[in-house]
Amino acid sequence: MRPDDWQLTEDVDDFLARAGDFLRSRPDLHTMPLTVTEKLRTHGADAYGAQPTVFGRLERAGTVRATFHRLPSRGLSVTSLTPEHADTLAAHLAALGHSLPYVSADHSTATAFAEAWQRHTGAAPTLSKRIRLYRLGTLTPPEPLPEGRHRVAGKQDHKQVVCWCGEFVDTVGEVPTVDAGSWAGSRFADKHFTFWETPDGTPVSMAAVTSTLAGMVRVDPVYTPARLRGRGYAGAVTVEVSRAALTAGARDVVLFADPANLTSNALYQRIGYVPVTDFAVYDFSCAAPDVS
């Protein structure tokens, strides 16, 4: 396979014109590139920063077989690849002088690319994160539901939403942090939030969803403050946002969970979510110099 089978562009519309059908063919597996491209399409090329986002597609005989994207100052996110395809991509990017802090993909693809990147650049990979993708099967509300009700968050709830998203980011160890000043540029700003609140109207948990893309909605994040956990609030609010997505016509409702968090994984499976695949992130040390 020739490295030039990988076609790169910084134009999201050009990328979607060639690779859109491929991404829409498996909206559950391709939830991340679908939401990234939609944000760039609707908010402009600088939605993720001043530097351009780089897209790539593997195309043979007019058929797109895989894609990748790289946001400014971030790592590489890749759809499923064979080890051979992973090697040609690593060789191509290394030859162009790219420096990668990490790669994110389904576990087998990420592992194959990490090994190939080390061969081509000498950058040593370290497995830093695993995350499990779930897709909703048959929605099964918990019984009994906790006391209270769900309520779609409004403008008056913005301060609470920002506060809890900041706490969520701190809890799971994400960077950058989220606060009122950074909210507009955060990954949460375009989400639609719902609270579970007690009978007296006090919010006790929240869940958010993306807009529908290619019939797919992603639930993200789900958060309950530590002092309020273990009471069924997270399950109740996740059921409500999932039900609303189905009612609105979504065919694929997906979410990610840390496989090491046995409590959340058990919860999602109880309410009807089925594991699809595990993703992995490999960090690279001593990355090759960027000479592009």
N, C-alpha and C positions, 0 to 999 in steps of 0.2 A: 504494500500500500504506500502511495506517495504522500509525503507531508502536505503537498499542496491540495489534497482532497479536503483539507480543513480551510474553510473560507471565513475570514474575519471581517467585521464591520463595526463601526461605531454608530450606525444609523438604525434605530430601533424599528422604523417602518420598513426599511429594506430587509432587516432580519426577519420580521414577522411575515413579510410577503413571501419569503422562501420557506421559513420554518414554522409558521403559525399552525398549519395543518398537523404537522408532527407533534407539536406541543399539545394541541387540542385532542389528539388521538388517545392520550392517557392523562386526563386532567388531574387525576389523583397523584400519580407519580411526578407530574410536572407542575405541581402547585406553586413552587417557588419561582421558576422562570415565568410562569403566567402572571403572577402578581407583580414581579419586578418589571416586566415589559409593560404592563398596564399602567403602572405608576409613571414610568418614563413617557409613555404615550400621552397620558392625560396631563401631567405636570411639567413636561419639558425635559430636555436633555440634562439639565442641571439638578434634577430632582434628588439625586444622591450625592451631589457635590459638583465642584467646578470642573473636575477632570472627567473625561468621557467614560461611559461604560463600554466595555468591549464585549462583543458577541461573536460567537463562532458556530459554525455548523459543519457537520461531516456529510457530504453529499456525494453520492455515486449514482451514475446513470439517471440523474434527475430526481433521485429519491433522497430525502434527508433521513439520516440514520441516527444522528445524535446532535446535541447542541451543548454549548457552554455559555456562561456569562461571567464577567468579572466587574464588580462595582469598584468605583474609585477607592484606592488605598485598601482594598480588601482582597480576599483570596478568590480561588476559582470554584465555581459551582457547575457541576457537570451532570448531564443525564447519563443513563446507563451505557457503559462501554464494554466491549470485549477487551482482554489484555492487549491484543494487537492494536486496537484503536487507541487505547490509553497510551501505548508506547509512541504511536505516531503523533498524538497530540502533545505529549511531553517533549518530544524531539522538536516539534515545530515551534512551540512556545520558547523553548530554550534557545533555539537558533535565532529567534527574534529578540532575545535579550530580556525576556520577561523575568521578573523576580516575584515569587509567590510566597506569601506568608502562610497559606494553608490551602487545602483542597477539601471540598465538601461534595459528597455524592452518596449513592447507595453503597453499602459496605464493601462489596466486592469491587466496584468501580473505583472507589476511593483508595482501596488497598493497592489495586493494580497501578493506578496513576502515581501513588506515592512511591512505589518501588521503581517505576519508570523515571520519575523525576529525580530520584536519587542517582540512578544510573547516568542520567544525562547531565546533571548539574552538581552532584556531590552533596546536595542538601539532604540532611538526615531527617526522616519523618518520625513524628511522635503522635500516636493516637491520643487525641485530646478530648473527644466527645463522641458519644453514640446517642442517637435519637431515633425513636420508633415512629413510623408513619402508620396511622390508623385510618380506616375508611368506615363510615357508618353502614351497618347492615340493617337490621330491624331495630328501630328505636324502642327501647324498653324502659319506661320511666320507673324510677325506684319506688318501692312501696314500703312504708308510707312516705309521702313527701314531707319534708319539714314544714312547720307552720310558716305561713307567710305567702308571698306571691312574687312573680317576676314583674319587672317594670323596665321598659326601654329607657335608657339614660338620655337626658335632654341637655340643653345648653347650661341649665342651672346646676348640672352635675359635673361640669368640666373639671373643677378643682379636685373633686373626689376621684374622678377617673385618672387624672394625671398623678395624683398621690399614690394610688394603688398600682398603676403601671410602674412607677418608680420603685415601689416596694417589690413588685414582681421581678423586675430586672435585678435588683439587689439579691433577691432570694435565689435566683437561678444562676447568678454570676455572669450575666450578660454585660457587654460594654457596647456603646457608651451608656452612661446613666441617663435617666429621663427625669426632667423637671419642667416647670412652666416655660423656662427659657429655651429648652431644646425640643419641646413638644412638636412643633410644626415640622421639624425635620426627622422625627422619629418614625419607626416602623408602625407605631400605633395610631398615628394621626388620622389615617384614612379608614380605621376600623369602626364598626357599629357595635356599641356596648349595651349590655343588658345587666341589670342588677337582680339579685334575689334579696328581698327585704322582709324583715319581720313584720308581724301584724301592725306594729306601731309606726311602720314606714322607715325603719332604720336599715340602710344597706348593709348586708353581711357577706356578700360574695358578688363577683362579676365575671362575665364572659363576653368575649367580643368575636365578631366574624368579619371576614373580608366581604367585599361586594362579590356578586356572582360573576364568574369568568368561565366560559366554556362549560356551563352547567355545574361548576365546582365552587364550593364555599369552604374556606378554612376557618376553623374555630381557633382563635388565638388572640389574647391569652385567656386562661382560666385562672382566677386568683381569689383566694380567701385569706384574710389576715390570720396569722398563726393562732391567735387567741380564740378564733371562731371555728377552727377546723374540727372535723370529726362529728359534725352535726347534720351532714347531708346537704349542705348548702351548695357546694360545688357541683354535685350530681344534678341537683334540681335546676340550677341555672344553665348547665351545659345541655340538659334535655330541652330546655325552653328555646335556646338559640338554635339547636339542631332542628327542632320541630318547626321553628319559623323559617329556617332555610329550606326545608322540604316543602313547606306550604307555598313558599315563593317560587318553587319550581326547580330547586337544585337537584341534580342527579347524583352528584358526588359531594358528600360532606366529610371532610377530613380534618385531622388534627395530629400534632406531634406530641410525644411524651418521652420523658427520660426513662429508658428501660430499667434504670437502677431504682426508680421511684415505684416501689411495688404497690403503694397505696393508690396512686393515680392510675397506673396501668390496670389494676383490678377494677377500679371505678369505671373507667371508660369501657372496659369489656362487659361489665354488668349492664350498662345502659345501651349496649348494642354495637359498639365499635369493634372492628376486626383488624388485627395486624396485617399490614400490607408488606412492608419491608423495613429493615433497619438501615439508617444512614450513619455515616461516620465522617468525622473531621480529623484530618491529619495536619498538624502544624509542621512547618519546615524550619529547621535551624540552619544557619550558615547558608542562607539562600543565595543563589547565583546573582551577581550584580546586574542591575537593570541598565542595559546599554542602549535601550531603544530611544 
